[in-house]
Amino acid sequence: MRVYNFAAGPSTLPECVLEKAQKEFLDFAGTGMSVTEISHRDKAYESVVKGAEALTRELLGVPDDYAVIFVQGGASTQFAAVPLNLMHGGKADYIVTGNFAKKAWQEGKLYGEAVKIGDSSDKVYTYIPDVDKLDYTDGADYVHITSNNTIFGSRYSKLPKCKAPLVADMSSEIFSREINVSDFGVIYAGAQKNLAPAGVTIVIAKRSLIQEPLAICPTMLRWKVQDENGSLYNTPPAFSIYMAKLVLENLKEKGGVKAIQQVNEYKAKLLYDFIDNSKLYKNNILPEFRSIMNVPFVTGSEELDAKFVAEAKKAGLVSLKGHRLVGGMRASIYNAMPVDGVKALIEFMKKFETENK
Ligand SMILES: *Cc1c(COP(=O)(O)O)cnc(C)c1O
C-alpha cells in the first residue's frame, strides 16, 4: 500500500507518473528496450531530453536567450559551477538563509571573494534578511540566494533588486510557484525535491552570462558546453531526465505552474492555519517568509516529537522526522503531495494532540 511520503528529498512523485514509467519500463517507445538500456544517442532518447527541455521552457516561460540544461552532480556541484562559470571579477555576494545557502557560500570562497552580505543565522534562519537594506558589493559578478530553504522552511517573499545577476538555488521549489525567469541570471535545482528522482540537476542560465567560464572550470561544469551539446556532452542521467519529462507532462495536464501554485498555497494554508491554532504544535518561521513546500513544526518536547514521528508512520504518514539541525518534524508538501495527504496529516495531528494532552 502506498503511504503519504513527506520526505524532503528524494521525495514523493505523482503516482500516475510512476505507473506510466512502470508500464513502459520494459519497452520504451516501441524500442523493445528499457529507457535505462538504450543509447543516449538513440533517436527515441533524444526526444526525451528535447521534450524535457521544451516542457521546462513552456511551463516556466523561459526566454529564448536562456539555456536549459540537465546535468549531474546534484545542486551541491552547482555550488562550485556557479563561481566557475560566473566569477570573472573574483567577487560575488551571498545571502546566507540556511544550511544549503551556507554551503554555497563556503564553496564560493574556494574560488574568490565570496561576500556574505546577509545572514539570518542569528535567529536560527527563521527569517529572510530585508533584501532592500543589504549592502551589495560594487562590481560583484553575481548575487546568490537560496530561494526556498528546505531544512528551515523559509522562502523569499521578494527578490533582491541588485545590479549583478541574481543566481538562485531553487532545488526545493522549482515549478511550485510562478517566477519571472528574466529576474534571474541563473536558476539551478537538484531534481529530487520537486521534479524527478535523484541524479539530475536542472540549470537555466542566461546565455550571455555563460560564454566565458573561468579557465580552471572543468569541461563538465561548463554550462556553455552543456548547452551547445543539448545536455548530451557525455552520458546524461538518462532515467532521471525521462522521469522529469513525465512529471512535467503531468504538471502541464494539471494546468501548469499557475494551477499547481494555487493548490500548493491551499495545502500550505491548511497546515499552517492548523498549526497556528493548535496548542501543541509550533512553527517558528516568520509568517511572511513561510515556505509553501517545507513545513517544520515542533511540539516543544523531543520525546513527544519522537512519539509523533513513530505513530504517524504507523498511520501511513512517513518521513516526517525533522532535519537533524532543526529537530521536531518537517512535512514536505511538494507538488506531488495531494491535498488529501495534507488533510490526512492534519487529522492525525488533531488526534495526536487530543491523546497527548
Ligand atoms: C537538497 C538541496 C541541495 C542539495 O542537493 P544535492 O542534489 O543533494 O546536492 C541544495 N540546495 C537546496 C536548496 C536543497 O534543497
The ligand as a Tripos MOL2 file, in Angstrom:
@<TRIPOS>MOLECULE
LIG
   15    15     1     0     0
SMALL
NO_CHARGES

@<TRIPOS>ATOM
      1 C1         18.6540   19.3130   -1.3390 C.3       1 LIG1
      2 C2         19.1920   20.6520   -1.6030 C.ar      1 LIG1
      3 C3         20.5170   20.8390   -2.0410 C.ar      1 LIG1
      4 C4         21.4760   19.6920   -2.2040 C.3       1 LIG1
      5 O1         21.1370   18.9770   -3.3170 O.3       1 LIG1
      6 P1         22.0350   17.7450   -3.8020 P.3       1 LIG1
      7 O2         21.3470   17.4300   -5.0970 O.co2     1 LIG1
      8 O3         21.9230   16.6880   -2.7740 O.co2     1 LIG1
      9 O4         23.4190   18.2200   -3.9910 O.co2     1 LIG1
     10 C5         20.9330   22.1130   -2.3000 C.ar      1 LIG1
     11 N1         20.1210   23.1670   -2.1510 N.ar      1 LIG1
     12 C6         18.8470   23.0410   -1.7240 C.ar      1 LIG1
     13 C7         18.0010   24.2390   -1.5570 C.3       1 LIG1
     14 C8         18.3510   21.7690   -1.4390 C.ar      1 LIG1
     15 O5         17.0950   21.6290   -1.0090 O.3       1 LIG1
@<TRIPOS>BOND
     1     1     2 1
     2     2     3 ar
     3     2    14 ar
     4     3     4 1
     5     3    10 ar
     6     4     5 1
     7     5     6 1
     8     6     7 2
     9     6     8 1
    10     6     9 1
    11    10    11 ar
    12    11    12 ar
    13    12    13 1
    14    12    14 ar
    15    14    15 1
@<TRIPOS>SUBSTRUCTURE
     1 LIG1         1 GROUP 0 **** ****
